[in-house]
Amino acid sequence: MRINILKKLIFLSVILLSLIGACGVDSSSDSDQTSLEKISNESGIYTIEDFINTGFKVNKEYDVSELE
């Protein structure tokens, strides 16, 4: 009986210490991240056909007048 209680106590202690260790570690990988620059063509004027040709799906319009 005491052995079962001791096993459960050890198991819960290991789980608790693992959670505390995992949540309390401060990762230094955030400082190693490189920043990304936004690349855009601001001078371009696009039409809906340009988007359709690239595979962009256009929203469909539905008649919602009967939903009220």
Secondary structure as a PSIPRED ss2 file (coil, helix, strand):
# PSIPRED VFORMAT (PSIPRED V4.0)

   1 M C   1.000  0.000  0.000
   2 R H   0.000  1.000  0.000
   3 I H   0.000  1.000  0.000
   4 N H   0.000  1.000  0.000
   5 I H   0.000  1.000  0.000
   6 L H   0.000  1.000  0.000
   7 K H   0.000  1.000  0.000
   8 K H   0.000  1.000  0.000
   9 L H   0.000  1.000  0.000
  10 I H   0.000  1.000  0.000
  11 F H   0.000  1.000  0.000
  12 L H   0.000  1.000  0.000
  13 S H   0.000  1.000  0.000
  14 V H   0.000  1.000  0.000
  15 I H   0.000  1.000  0.000
  16 L H   0.000  1.000  0.000
  17 L H   0.000  1.000  0.000
  18 S H   0.000  1.000  0.000
  19 L H   0.000  1.000  0.000
  20 I H   0.000  1.000  0.000
  21 G H   0.000  1.000  0.000
  22 A H   0.000  1.000  0.000
  23 C H   0.000  1.000  0.000
  24 G H   0.000  1.000  0.000
  25 V C   1.000  0.000  0.000
  26 D C   1.000  0.000  0.000
  27 S C   1.000  0.000  0.000
  28 S C   1.000  0.000  0.000
  29 S H   0.000  1.000  0.000
  30 D H   0.000  1.000  0.000
  31 S H   0.000  1.000  0.000
  32 D H   0.000  1.000  0.000
  33 Q C   1.000  0.000  0.000
  34 T C   1.000  0.000  0.000
  35 S C   1.000  0.000  0.000
  36 L C   1.000  0.000  0.000
  37 E C   1.000  0.000  0.000
  38 K C   1.000  0.000  0.000
  39 I C   1.000  0.000  0.000
  40 S C   1.000  0.000  0.000
  41 N C   1.000  0.000  0.000
  42 E C   1.000  0.000  0.000
  43 S C   1.000  0.000  0.000
  44 G C   1.000  0.000  0.000
  45 I C   1.000  0.000  0.000
  46 Y C   1.000  0.000  0.000
  47 T C   1.000  0.000  0.000
  48 I H   0.000  1.000  0.000
  49 E H   0.000  1.000  0.000
  50 D H   0.000  1.000  0.000
  51 F H   0.000  1.000  0.000
  52 I H   0.000  1.000  0.000
  53 N H   0.000  1.000  0.000
  54 T C   1.000  0.000  0.000
  55 G C   1.000  0.000  0.000
  56 F C   1.000  0.000  0.000
  57 K C   1.000  0.000  0.000
  58 V C   1.000  0.000  0.000
  59 N C   1.000  0.000  0.000
  60 K C   1.000  0.000  0.000
  61 E C   1.000  0.000  0.000
  62 Y C   1.000  0.000  0.000
  63 D C   1.000  0.000  0.000
  64 V C   1.000  0.000  0.000
  65 S H   0.000  1.000  0.000
  66 E H   0.000  1.000  0.000
  67 L H   0.000  1.000  0.000
  68 E C   1.000  0.000  0.000
